[in-house]
Amino acid sequence: MLNDETTSLAGYLNVKKRKEFVCYKMLLDYLGGDTQKAGNEYRKFLEGGFREEIPSPLERGKGTGVIGGDDFIEKVKQLFGRDKKSPREQPALRELGKKIKPDDLIEKYAKLTNIKREELTKKGRQSTERAMLMELLYRNCNVTQQEIGRLMGGIDYSAVSQARKRLLFKMQHEPAWGKRFSEMQNKLGQMSRIKI
């Protein structure tokens, strides 16, 4: 892909492959100017993005449409929470109220399952209960899979993704697990006094 001449990308990396209608300067100025060194830096940046997951800022806003730090999101909630429209007419606003701190969710989940937190979050342990915790964190805490991996003992984001996929498959094919997940979600919601 880095050498694909059908896109403008090749022109960023090699001056001889530039297209007349593309303004390369604007992006390269962020890397030190329209120089070969800047082109090399851009190549390194792109290659790094292909090798590892770069957290998407859109993941943070998933379900809420609001991207930013906790303070900013709180300001948005306060600003738009005063709107007189019903939350039923504003699903994104309803989503803002769903946030629960990951540590709180882990503690409550550990109590509900009668499994020690240390056991649930221990690296190397695989169980359906652990996968359920990962899915609940993803759905209810506005955290990325990378952050969930850190909370679950420092596992890679891809291991989180695989565990969640296996759980969703299991819930689809074994209704008892789907029912258990829904019950767990409802109980956590009651414990948190928010609808999860």
C-alpha positions in Angstrom: 0.0 0.0 0.0 2.9 2.4 0.8 4.0 2.2 -2.8 0.6 2.2 -4.5 0.8 4.8 -7.2 -2.9 5.0 -7.7 -3.3 7.0 -4.5 -1.7 10.3 -3.4 0.3 8.4 -0.7 3.3 7.6 -3.0 3.8 11.4 -3.5 4.3 11.9 0.3 7.0 9.3 0.3 8.8 10.1 -3.0 8.9 13.5 -4.6 9.2 11.9 -8.1 5.8 10.3 -7.7 3.8 13.4 -6.8 0.5 14.3 -8.5 0.0 17.9 -9.6 -3.4 18.4 -8.0 -2.4 17.2 -4.5 -1.2 19.7 -1.8 1.5 17.6 0.0 2.9 20.6 1.9 0.0 20.9 4.4 0.5 17.4 5.9 4.3 17.4 5.6 4.6 20.7 7.4 3.4 18.9 10.5 6.5 16.7 10.2 9.1 19.5 9.6 8.4 20.7 6.1 8.2 19.5 2.5 11.4 17.5 2.7 12.6 13.9 2.2 13.1 13.6 5.9 9.5 14.6 6.6 8.4 11.9 4.0 10.5 9.3 5.8 8.9 10.3 9.1 5.4 10.0 7.6 6.4 6.5 6.3 7.5 5.5 9.8 4.2 6.8 11.2 2.1 4.8 8.7 4.1 1.6 9.2 3.7 1.9 12.9 0.0 2.2 12.4 -0.1 -0.9 10.3 1.9 -2.9 12.9 -0.1 -2.0 16.0 -3.5 -0.8 16.9 -3.7 3.0 17.2 -6.7 3.8 19.4 -9.4 5.6 17.4 -10.7 8.7 19.0 -14.1 7.7 17.7 -14.0 4.6 19.9 -14.1 6.9 22.9 -17.2 8.6 21.6 -18.9 5.3 20.7 -22.6 5.5 21.5 -22.4 9.1 22.8 -21.1 11.0 19.8 -18.9 13.0 22.2 -15.2 12.7 21.9 -12.9 14.1 24.6 -11.6 13.8 28.1 -13.9 13.1 31.1 -14.1 16.8 32.1 -15.2 17.7 28.6 -17.8 15.0 28.4 -19.1 16.1 31.8 -19.4 19.7 30.5 -21.3 18.5 27.5 -23.7 16.4 29.6 -24.4 19.4 31.8 -24.8 21.8 28.9 -27.1 19.5 26.9 -28.7 17.8 29.8 -30.8 20.9 30.5 -32.5 20.6 27.1 -36.3 20.2 27.5 -36.6 17.4 25.0 -37.3 13.9 26.2 -34.3 11.6 26.4 -36.4 9.2 24.3 -35.9 11.7 21.4 -32.2 12.0 22.1 -30.6 8.5 22.2 -27.0 9.9 22.2 -27.9 12.0 25.3 -29.3 8.9 27.0 -26.0 7.1 26.3 -24.1 9.8 28.1 -25.8 8.8 31.3 -24.6 5.2 31.0 -21.0 5.7 32.0 -19.7 3.7 35.0 -16.1 3.6 36.2 -14.4 0.4 35.1 -13.0 -0.3 38.6 -16.6 0.0 40.0 -18.0 -2.4 37.4 -15.2 -5.0 38.1 -15.8 -4.8 41.9 -19.6 -5.2 41.5 -19.2 -8.0 38.9 -16.8 -9.9 41.3 -19.4 -9.7 44.0 -22.2 -11.0 41.8 -20.1 -13.9 40.5 -18.5 -14.7 43.8 -15.1 -14.7 42.1 -12.3 -12.6 43.6 -11.3 -9.6 41.5 -7.7 -10.8 41.4 -8.9 -14.1 39.8 -11.1 -12.3 37.3 -8.3 -10.0 36.2 -5.4 -12.4 36.3 -3.5 -12.7 33.0 -3.7 -16.2 31.6 -7.1 -17.1 33.1 -9.7 -17.9 30.5 -13.4 -18.3 31.4 -16.8 -17.3 30.1 -17.2 -15.2 33.3 -14.0 -13.3 32.4 -15.2 -12.8 28.8 -18.5 -11.5 30.1 -16.7 -9.0 32.3 -14.7 -7.8 29.2 -18.0 -7.4 27.2 -19.6 -5.5 30.1 -16.6 -3.2 30.4 -16.7 -2.5 26.6 -20.5 -1.8 26.5 -20.8 0.2 29.7 -17.6 2.0 30.6 -16.6 3.9 27.4 -13.2 2.2 27.4 -11.3 0.7 24.5 -10.3 -2.9 24.1 -6.7 -1.8 24.8 -7.8 -0.3 28.1 -9.8 -3.4 28.9 -6.6 -5.5 28.2 -4.7 -3.4 30.7 -7.5 -3.9 33.4 -7.5 -7.7 32.7 -3.9 -8.3 33.7 -2.1 -6.6 30.8 -3.4 -8.8 27.9 -3.3 -7.6 24.3 -6.3 -5.8 22.8 -6.6 -8.7 20.2 -7.0 -11.2 23.1 -9.9 -9.0 24.4 -11.4 -8.9 21.0 -11.2 -12.7 20.6 -12.7 -13.3 24.0 -15.6 -11.0 23.3 -16.2 -12.7 19.9 -16.2 -16.1 21.5 -18.6 -14.9 24.1 -21.0 -13.4 21.6 -20.9 -16.6 19.6 -21.6 -18.7 22.7 -24.5 -16.4 23.7 -26.0 -16.8 20.2 -25.7 -20.6 20.2 -26.4 -21.3 23.8 -29.4 -19.3 25.0 -28.6 -20.0 28.7 -25.4 -17.9 28.4 -27.3 -15.1 26.6 -29.9 -15.1 29.4 -27.1 -15.2 32.1 -25.4 -12.2 30.4 -28.7 -10.2 30.4 -29.4 -11.0 34.0 -25.9 -10.0 35.0 -26.3 -6.7 33.1 -29.6 -6.0 34.8 -28.2 -6.8 38.3 -25.2 -4.5 37.7 -27.6 -1.8 36.5 -29.6 -2.1 39.7 -26.4 -2.1 41.9 -25.2 1.1 40.0 -28.5 2.8 40.1 -28.1 3.4 36.4 -29.6 1.5 33.5 -26.8 -0.4 31.8 
